[in-house]
Amino acid sequence: MLRHIVMLTFKPDATDDEKATLCATVEAFGRDVEEVRALTCGFNVGSGPNHHDFAVVADFDDMDAFRRYIDSPAHKAYVAGPARIVAKLSAIQHPW
């Protein structure tokens, strides 16, 4: 299994509606993208200088499944659309 962890910081001018759309789009990956085995995501409820605004944890069978997800039409549409409100992204993939 491979775990993909992403933390996002939104652009200052991102609206609440745009943030909600991003969240709904990410949640749909867990339901609609075959390669995704499990997915959780949510908005940060803390605060601090090193905190991000939103996080995603997604599980895949292996690196090949993860790469198919990244190359999928759904993920490409997300990057071209809802993810435009992202100012900073941190990500890691690790086996578990």
C-alpha positions in Angstrom: 0.0 0.0 0.0 1.0 3.6 -0.7 -0.2 6.6 1.3 -0.3 10.0 -0.3 -0.4 13.0 2.0 -1.0 16.5 0.7 -1.2 19.8 2.6 -2.5 22.9 0.9 -2.3 26.6 1.7 -4.9 28.7 -0.1 -4.3 32.0 -1.9 -5.4 34.9 0.3 -8.2 35.8 -2.1 -9.7 32.3 -2.2 -13.4 32.5 -1.4 -15.4 30.2 0.8 -17.3 28.8 -2.2 -14.0 28.0 -4.0 -12.7 26.2 -0.9 -15.9 24.2 -0.6 -15.7 23.3 -4.3 -12.1 22.1 -3.9 -13.1 20.0 -0.9 -16.1 18.5 -2.7 -13.9 17.7 -5.7 -11.3 16.0 -3.5 -13.9 14.0 -1.6 -15.3 12.7 -4.9 -11.9 11.2 -5.7 -12.5 8.7 -2.9 -15.9 7.7 -4.4 -15.2 8.0 -8.1 -11.6 7.2 -8.9 -11.0 3.5 -9.1 -7.3 3.7 -7.9 -8.2 5.4 -4.6 -8.7 2.8 -1.9 -9.4 5.3 0.9 -9.4 9.0 1.3 -9.9 11.5 4.0 -9.6 15.3 3.8 -10.5 18.4 5.8 -9.9 22.0 6.7 -7.3 22.9 9.4 -9.0 23.8 12.7 -5.7 25.0 14.3 -3.5 28.0 13.6 0.2 28.6 13.5 3.0 29.9 11.3 3.7 26.5 9.8 0.1 25.3 9.4 -1.6 24.7 6.1 -5.3 25.3 5.3 -6.4 21.8 4.1 -5.1 18.3 4.1 -5.7 15.1 2.1 -4.7 11.5 3.0 -5.3 9.0 0.2 -4.3 5.3 0.0 -3.4 3.4 -3.2 -2.4 -0.2 -3.9 1.0 0.8 -5.2 3.0 3.5 -7.0 1.5 2.5 -10.4 -2.0 3.1 -9.1 -0.9 6.4 -7.7 0.5 7.5 -11.1 -2.7 6.4 -12.9 -4.6 8.6 -10.4 -2.3 11.6 -11.1 -2.7 11.1 -14.8 -6.5 10.6 -14.6 -8.9 13.0 -16.3 -10.5 13.7 -12.9 -7.2 14.7 -11.3 -6.2 16.8 -14.3 -9.5 18.6 -14.2 -9.0 19.3 -10.5 -5.6 20.8 -11.1 -6.9 23.0 -13.9 -10.0 24.1 -12.0 -10.5 23.9 -8.2 -6.8 23.7 -7.4 -6.2 27.1 -8.9 -6.8 28.6 -5.4 -3.8 26.8 -4.0 -0.8 29.0 -3.2 1.4 26.3 -1.7 1.4 22.5 -1.7 3.4 20.0 0.3 3.1 16.3 -0.5 4.7 13.0 0.4 4.1 9.4 -0.6 5.2 6.6 1.6 4.6 2.8 1.8 2.7 1.5 4.7 
